[in-house]
Amino acid sequence: MLVDSHCHLDFADFDDERPAILERARAAGVGLMVTISTRVRQFERVRAIADAHENVFCSVGTHPHNADEELDVTAEDLIRLAEHPKVVAIGEAGLDYHYDKAPRAAQAEGLRTHIAAARQSGLPLVIHARAADDDMIAILEEETGKGAFPFILHCFSSGAALAVAGVRLGGYVSFSGILTFRNSQELRDIAATVPHDRLLVETDAPYLAPVPKRGKRNEPAFVAHTAQVLAETVGLDPAALAATTTDNFFRLFSKVPRSLFP
């Protein structure tokens, strides 16, 4: 079984054919999906999709692009919303200096709020990091010094230093379709250094469809293509890579009842 640890099933891109998309995921061997929150004020839509499907779970949080819109959301708010049985993660939150859609100070403040919620709840924090490696490392080191918290560096496309720091601080590293792109050899080299017990795969659908689907709308079924390339990159056969990343998923996303998904 494969797990798509990060997708956005609530996005309008999927409105017309969500049941078919979920069926195609099952046919591709994707047994579980986590649909990720980008705005707390739109969380009810995300949660409704998870509630409607046994093999879909969700997170609650504010994407760094929207950080300045939701600085009034507290760690306590996130923890309260995360009490729902289908909420298995906090986030996504983080730093994005590539687009800079929200002030950097607001992004950092929001990230620290989400870290506090992850630390107190024990749920993993889904971290978005783009073009902000130094500041992300500094915040992770500082906040881990206050008390450890589980986290995942999602859709990893950063430098080796952030991957090393993330693993050192107890985090996991998740790879998306970017790993399959022809010009991503540096990223594949980084992936090859990540301990096998810290690897995850994802789509970030509807974005970043992997080769050979590049240029199309991404969907959870396509995580199989990323998993194939990751297996080749880290020296595992596809079945072993699937088993490893699924074991890692259940270890990190410990609220998901593994007994339901043999």
HUTAKA-V990994 format. One record per residue. RES is the residue in one letter. SS is DSSP state (2 for helix, 1 for strand, 0 for the rest). PHI is phi in degrees with one decimal (none if undefined). OMEGA is omega in whole degrees, -180 to 180 (none if undefined). Layout:
res: <RES | RES>
ss: <SS | SS>
phi: <PHI | PHI>
omega: <OMEGA | OMEGA>
//
This chain:
res: <M | L | V | D | S | H | C | H | L | D | F | A | D | F | D | D | E | R | P | A | I | L | E | R | A | R | A | A | G | V | G | L | M | V | T | I | S | T | R | V | R | Q | F | E | R | V | R | A | I | A | D | A | H | E | N | V | F | C | S | V | G | T | H | P | H | N | A | D | E | E | L | D | V | T | A | E | D | L | I | R | L | A | E | H | P | K | V | V | A | I | G | E | A | G | L | D | Y | H | Y | D | K | A | P | R | A | A | Q | A | E | G | L | R | T | H | I | A | A | A | R | Q | S | G | L | P | L | V | I | H | A | R | A | A | D | D | D | M | I | A | I | L | E | E | E | T | G | K | G | A | F | P | F | I | L | H | C | F | S | S | G | A | A | L | A | V | A | G | V | R | L | G | G | Y | V | S | F | S | G | I | L | T | F | R | N | S | Q | E | L | R | D | I | A | A | T | V | P | H | D | R | L | L | V | E | T | D | A | P | Y | L | A | P | V | P | K | R | G | K | R | N | E | P | A | F | V | A | H | T | A | Q | V | L | A | E | T | V | G | L | D | P | A | A | L | A | A | T | T | T | D | N | F | F | R | L | F | S | K | V | P | R | S | L | F | P>
ss: <0 | 1 | 1 | 1 | 1 | 1 | 1 | 0 | 0 | 0 | 0 | 2 | 2 | 2 | 0 | 0 | 0 | 2 | 2 | 2 | 2 | 2 | 2 | 2 | 2 | 2 | 2 | 0 | 0 | 1 | 1 | 1 | 1 | 1 | 1 | 0 | 0 | 0 | 0 | 2 | 2 | 2 | 2 | 2 | 2 | 2 | 2 | 2 | 2 | 2 | 2 | 2 | 0 | 0 | 0 | 1 | 1 | 1 | 1 | 1 | 0 | 0 | 0 | 2 | 2 | 2 | 2 | 2 | 2 | 0 | 0 | 0 | 0 | 0 | 2 | 2 | 2 | 2 | 2 | 2 | 2 | 0 | 0 | 0 | 0 | 0 | 1 | 1 | 1 | 1 | 1 | 1 | 1 | 1 | 1 | 1 | 0 | 0 | 0 | 0 | 0 | 0 | 0 | 2 | 2 | 2 | 2 | 2 | 2 | 2 | 2 | 2 | 2 | 2 | 2 | 2 | 2 | 2 | 2 | 2 | 2 | 0 | 0 | 1 | 1 | 1 | 1 | 1 | 1 | 1 | 0 | 0 | 2 | 2 | 2 | 2 | 2 | 2 | 2 | 2 | 2 | 2 | 2 | 2 | 2 | 2 | 0 | 0 | 0 | 0 | 1 | 1 | 1 | 0 | 0 | 0 | 0 | 0 | 0 | 2 | 2 | 2 | 2 | 2 | 2 | 2 | 2 | 2 | 0 | 0 | 0 | 1 | 1 | 1 | 1 | 0 | 2 | 2 | 2 | 2 | 0 | 0 | 0 | 0 | 2 | 2 | 2 | 2 | 2 | 2 | 2 | 0 | 0 | 0 | 0 | 2 | 2 | 2 | 1 | 1 | 1 | 0 | 0 | 0 | 1 | 0 | 0 | 0 | 0 | 0 | 0 | 0 | 0 | 0 | 0 | 0 | 0 | 0 | 0 | 2 | 2 | 2 | 2 | 2 | 2 | 2 | 2 | 2 | 2 | 2 | 2 | 2 | 2 | 2 | 0 | 0 | 0 | 2 | 2 | 2 | 2 | 2 | 2 | 2 | 2 | 2 | 2 | 2 | 2 | 2 | 2 | 2 | 0 | 0 | 0 | 0 | 0 | 2 | 2 | 2 | 0 | 0>
phi: <none | -104.9 | -123.8 | -91.0 | -77.9 | -160.0 | -146.9 | -128.3 | -69.2 | -82.4 | -67.5 | -60.7 | -55.1 | -105.9 | -59.2 | -82.3 | -149.1 | -57.2 | -59.3 | -66.3 | -64.7 | -66.4 | -68.3 | -64.8 | -62.9 | -59.9 | -63.5 | -86.6 | 88.3 | -90.5 | -87.1 | -142.8 | -139.8 | -116.7 | -93.5 | -104.0 | -76.3 | -118.8 | -143.8 | -62.9 | -70.5 | -111.6 | -63.7 | -59.8 | -66.8 | -63.8 | -64.1 | -61.5 | -66.9 | -64.3 | -62.7 | -80.0 | -137.5 | -58.5 | -98.7 | -117.2 | -119.6 | -149.7 | -119.2 | -137.3 | 170.6 | -125.6 | -61.8 | -57.9 | -59.7 | -109.3 | -57.5 | -71.1 | -79.7 | -133.1 | -69.3 | -80.6 | -76.0 | -97.8 | -59.6 | -64.4 | -61.0 | -62.5 | -64.0 | -64.1 | -65.4 | -76.6 | -70.7 | -60.5 | -62.6 | -87.6 | -89.2 | -119.9 | -158.1 | -107.1 | 116.2 | -92.4 | -135.1 | 159.4 | -132.4 | -131.3 | -95.0 | -74.1 | -94.8 | 50.5 | -74.9 | -127.3 | -55.2 | -61.8 | -64.7 | -67.3 | -60.7 | -65.4 | -63.1 | -62.3 | -59.4 | -64.9 | -62.5 | -68.1 | -61.4 | -60.3 | -66.5 | -66.1 | -62.0 | -75.2 | -87.4 | 80.3 | -84.1 | -68.5 | -91.3 | -87.4 | -104.6 | -100.7 | -133.5 | -143.5 | 56.1 | -143.4 | -57.3 | -62.9 | -67.4 | -65.5 | -60.0 | -62.0 | -68.0 | -62.2 | -66.4 | -64.1 | -72.4 | -64.5 | -62.4 | -84.0 | 147.1 | -63.8 | -149.5 | -76.9 | -157.2 | -133.7 | -86.9 | -82.3 | 46.0 | -63.2 | -145.5 | -93.7 | -84.5 | -61.0 | -62.2 | -71.0 | -61.9 | -62.9 | -64.1 | -59.1 | -64.6 | -59.4 | -89.1 | 99.2 | -88.1 | -113.4 | -124.9 | -113.4 | -113.0 | -108.9 | -59.4 | -54.9 | -58.3 | -87.2 | -69.7 | -58.3 | -90.0 | -106.5 | -60.5 | -60.5 | -67.8 | -63.1 | -63.4 | -66.9 | -57.2 | -66.2 | -94.4 | -76.3 | -54.6 | -58.9 | -81.4 | -121.9 | -93.7 | -138.9 | -125.0 | -159.0 | -106.0 | 59.9 | -56.8 | -91.0 | -95.1 | 59.4 | -58.6 | -77.1 | -62.7 | -97.5 | -100.8 | -56.5 | 96.1 | -97.6 | -67.0 | -76.7 | -153.9 | -53.9 | -56.0 | -75.0 | -60.4 | -61.4 | -68.9 | -65.1 | -61.5 | -61.6 | -68.7 | -62.5 | -58.8 | -62.2 | -67.4 | -99.2 | 79.3 | -119.0 | -76.0 | -56.3 | -65.9 | -67.2 | -64.4 | -61.1 | -63.7 | -65.3 | -68.3 | -70.0 | -59.7 | -62.0 | -58.8 | -67.0 | -68.4 | -78.2 | -90.6 | -69.0 | -76.7 | -72.3 | -73.5 | -62.9 | -60.8 | -81.2 | -133.5 | -66.5>
omega: <171 | 176 | 170 | -173 | -178 | 173 | -177 | -176 | 179 | -177 | -176 | 179 | -174 | -171 | -172 | -175 | -177 | 179 | 179 | 179 | 178 | 178 | 177 | 177 | 179 | -179 | 179 | 180 | 179 | -173 | -177 | 176 | 172 | 178 | -163 | 179 | 175 | 175 | 179 | -178 | 174 | -175 | -177 | 178 | 179 | -178 | -180 | 178 | 178 | 180 | -175 | -174 | -175 | -174 | 175 | 175 | -174 | 174 | 173 | -180 | -175 | 178 | 180 | 176 | -175 | -171 | -175 | 178 | -170 | 178 | 176 | 177 | -175 | 174 | 179 | 176 | -180 | -179 | 180 | 179 | -178 | 177 | 179 | -174 | 180 | 179 | -173 | -179 | 174 | 177 | 19 | 178 | 179 | -177 | 176 | 180 | 177 | 180 | 179 | -179 | 175 | 178 | -176 | 178 | 178 | 178 | -179 | 179 | 179 | 179 | -179 | 176 | 180 | 176 | 179 | 179 | 178 | -180 | -176 | -177 | -174 | 178 | -179 | 175 | 176 | -173 | 173 | 180 | 177 | 178 | -177 | -171 | -175 | -180 | 179 | 178 | -179 | -180 | 179 | 179 | -180 | -176 | 176 | 176 | 178 | -176 | -176 | 176 | 179 | 179 | 178 | 172 | -171 | 177 | -170 | 177 | -177 | -179 | -177 | -177 | 179 | 177 | 180 | 180 | 180 | 179 | -180 | -178 | 175 | -176 | 177 | -178 | -177 | -177 | -178 | 179 | 177 | -179 | -175 | -175 | -176 | -176 | -176 | -179 | 179 | 179 | 177 | 177 | 177 | -179 | -178 | -179 | -177 | 177 | -176 | -178 | 177 | -176 | 171 | 176 | -178 | 172 | -166 | 180 | 18 | -176 | 163 | 178 | -178 | 168 | 15 | -179 | -175 | -178 | 177 | 173 | -180 | 176 | -173 | 180 | -174 | 177 | 178 | 179 | 177 | 180 | 179 | -179 | 178 | 178 | 179 | -176 | -175 | 175 | 176 | 172 | -174 | -180 | 179 | 177 | 178 | -180 | -178 | -178 | 177 | 175 | 180 | 179 | -177 | 177 | -178 | -179 | -168 | 179 | 178 | -177 | -176 | -179 | 179 | -174 | -178 | none>
//
